[in-house]
């Protein structure tokens, strides 16, 4: 360990030989105080004539006399009283909001919630009606949509939230939608917003309607996405099982799991053959 003298507090301190060339101060506090004391040549320090606080000023030709730390100390009579647009408090400062907290809260969406609360439901419904009439294409059969899409459906804004176009059509033409209910299509056309083609139903009703109309066919055999065997291979496996061959041997021959052979044997899969 080597001994050195701190450049700020002039105390002696010990330091490792490897850190000795770089270490000049005994602690971080001394380093911070030294940095505060050292100012660039374009800046200086003064005491405010109004409040007496020490402040840093910029040395400039056009501003030779800088004797006050702020505008409030320089001429407090010129600063008028304002009301904060967020919390409605009165204050005397040269800014729009009274505190930074009010400024950040106005950006994080709290103001939007107040906007929704101040306007009635009927006002939002009329606004939805205007935007719906702007983008809907009324025609025979399914109605078209030229507005913003949301996947395969149309979308609108209602109560400061995104809503699907066919749900907006149901609200405008038939009434409110209860919680947990779906708006289903009889025409199976997702962009359609014709109220005659819409009906209410639960999630189960929507899935049943999909199966009835054959829009989700059940894939079996080789067409199933998880199948690893063909019809010829399954027929050959069943012949080997009838001859008394073991399940593990058949699984190794076809490079599949033993459970797959077990399901074929007891007709849990490939029961059609």
SULURMO-V306910 format. One record per pair of residues at least 24 apart in sequence whose ideal C-beta (glycine too) atoms are under 8 Angstrom apart, sorted by sequence separation. I is the first residue (numbers start at 1). J is the second residue. D is the distance in whole Angstrom. If there is no record, write none. Layout:
# SULURMO-V306910
i=<I & I>
j=<J & J>
d=<D & D>
This chain:
# SULURMO-V306910
i=<6 & 49 & 50 & 86 & 132 & 166 & 169 & 174 & 182 & 237 & 241 & 8 & 48 & 86 & 131 & 168 & 169 & 170 & 184 & 188 & 229 & 8 & 131 & 143 & 165 & 166 & 169 & 238 & 7 & 166 & 188 & 229 & 237 & 128 & 165 & 170 & 228 & 128 & 136 & 169 & 128 & 135 & 170 & 234 & 127 & 229 & 166 & 228 & 132 & 136 & 124 & 124 & 128 & 238 & 132 & 234 & 132 & 153 & 154 & 152 & 153 & 235 & 152 & 154 & 234 & 128 & 132 & 229 & 149 & 231 & 116 & 128 & 129 & 116 & 128 & 115 & 142 & 125 & 141 & 145 & 125 & 142 & 144 & 112 & 145 & 142 & 143 & 221 & 142 & 143 & 143 & 221 & 142 & 220 & 141 & 142 & 136 & 132>
j=<30 & 73 & 74 & 110 & 156 & 190 & 193 & 198 & 206 & 261 & 265 & 33 & 73 & 111 & 156 & 193 & 194 & 195 & 209 & 213 & 254 & 34 & 157 & 169 & 191 & 192 & 195 & 264 & 34 & 193 & 215 & 256 & 264 & 156 & 193 & 198 & 256 & 157 & 165 & 198 & 158 & 165 & 200 & 264 & 158 & 260 & 198 & 260 & 165 & 169 & 158 & 159 & 163 & 273 & 168 & 270 & 169 & 190 & 191 & 190 & 191 & 273 & 191 & 193 & 273 & 168 & 172 & 270 & 191 & 273 & 159 & 171 & 172 & 160 & 172 & 160 & 187 & 171 & 187 & 191 & 172 & 189 & 191 & 160 & 193 & 191 & 192 & 270 & 192 & 193 & 194 & 272 & 194 & 272 & 194 & 197 & 193 & 193>
d=<6 & 8 & 7 & 8 & 6 & 8 & 4 & 7 & 5 & 7 & 5 & 6 & 6 & 7 & 6 & 8 & 7 & 6 & 6 & 6 & 7 & 5 & 7 & 8 & 7 & 7 & 5 & 7 & 7 & 5 & 6 & 7 & 6 & 6 & 5 & 5 & 6 & 8 & 8 & 7 & 5 & 8 & 8 & 6 & 8 & 8 & 6 & 7 & 7 & 8 & 6 & 5 & 8 & 7 & 6 & 5 & 7 & 5 & 6 & 4 & 6 & 6 & 7 & 7 & 6 & 6 & 6 & 8 & 8 & 7 & 6 & 7 & 6 & 5 & 7 & 7 & 6 & 7 & 8 & 5 & 7 & 5 & 7 & 6 & 6 & 8 & 6 & 7 & 4 & 5 & 4 & 7 & 6 & 7 & 7 & 7 & 6 & 8>
